[in-house]
């Protein structure tokens, strides 16, 4: 059975990603590592603990990661992040704090230890900035050859970014860390805006969760409705909210959900295109492609898997 680590800045779609992983019998979620982005890292790990409790999985351990990018010494949540995810990151829905605490082991050390323990069975899924995995690769470079794979949510290759014309939000938080990962040689699949903005959720689907009449179903519906409402302002033409982070988990569970392009990638770090995820011309002709970029997605199959797994989880959560 595949083992998953989710590396989350636990906002709304991160919470949905947790739900997808917990609702997938093919994988075991062995831990959540916290990062910053949608919220401060402290709020993110609080959310991860509270959400896993509410969904009936208090066995999932949570590890606190690095609180800011590799090139800065602090981090502040952007107003747009609070608008999209709520001040508390989970749609301003109030759920009980967990009586558990984060683990004492730092997230970076847990990532390294997990690779050493599970090797090729381990899939690491970062859905925020790449700061924790960069630090892990710098501390233990050999894990790039030992890990089963990395499936990240971030970037945009064939569509514009959502921060500016070429930069996606997760990459924008730490372009240097993303570039380090992309050039590291670790087996990495990029799930970017190219495909995540094709996987949309509407109020019709969240009503199914609300109609379950469970605490978990009500929470998921309230939280996601907040997210959809924000999308009505930020992306009124879409007609729903993008399932960014859940799609990355979906691909970690079942890679056949997407069509990928094998291409060695980099992140621009200078000038007006800073943060752009693009093919690395220096490695264009390298016969070994360590990265794949998702450029197509089986939308009906993914949405069916998403709704089936999360609805069953929310129905049965105790």
Secondary structure as GFF3:
##gff-version 3
##sequence-region A 1 318
A	DSSP	beta_strand	2	8	.	.	.	ID=ss1
A	DSSP	alpha_helix	12	22	.	.	.	ID=ss2
A	DSSP	beta_strand	27	34	.	.	.	ID=ss3
A	DSSP	alpha_helix	41	54	.	.	.	ID=ss4
A	DSSP	beta_strand	62	64	.	.	.	ID=ss5
A	DSSP	alpha_helix	79	85	.	.	.	ID=ss6
A	DSSP	alpha_helix	107	118	.	.	.	ID=ss7
A	DSSP	three_ten_helix	119	121	.	.	.	ID=ss8
A	DSSP	beta_strand	122	126	.	.	.	ID=ss9
A	DSSP	alpha_helix	131	139	.	.	.	ID=ss10
A	DSSP	alpha_helix	143	146	.	.	.	ID=ss11
A	DSSP	beta_strand	149	153	.	.	.	ID=ss12
A	DSSP	alpha_helix	169	173	.	.	.	ID=ss13
A	DSSP	alpha_helix	175	184	.	.	.	ID=ss14
A	DSSP	beta_strand	188	191	.	.	.	ID=ss15
A	DSSP	alpha_helix	193	196	.	.	.	ID=ss16
A	DSSP	beta_strand	200	201	.	.	.	ID=ss17
A	DSSP	alpha_helix	203	210	.	.	.	ID=ss18
A	DSSP	alpha_helix	215	234	.	.	.	ID=ss19
A	DSSP	beta_strand	241	242	.	.	.	ID=ss20
A	DSSP	alpha_helix	244	253	.	.	.	ID=ss21
A	DSSP	three_ten_helix	255	257	.	.	.	ID=ss22
A	DSSP	beta_strand	258	262	.	.	.	ID=ss23
A	DSSP	beta_strand	265	267	.	.	.	ID=ss24
A	DSSP	three_ten_helix	271	273	.	.	.	ID=ss25
A	DSSP	beta_strand	277	279	.	.	.	ID=ss26
A	DSSP	three_ten_helix	281	283	.	.	.	ID=ss27
A	DSSP	beta_strand	291	297	.	.	.	ID=ss28
A	DSSP	alpha_helix	299	316	.	.	.	ID=ss29
###
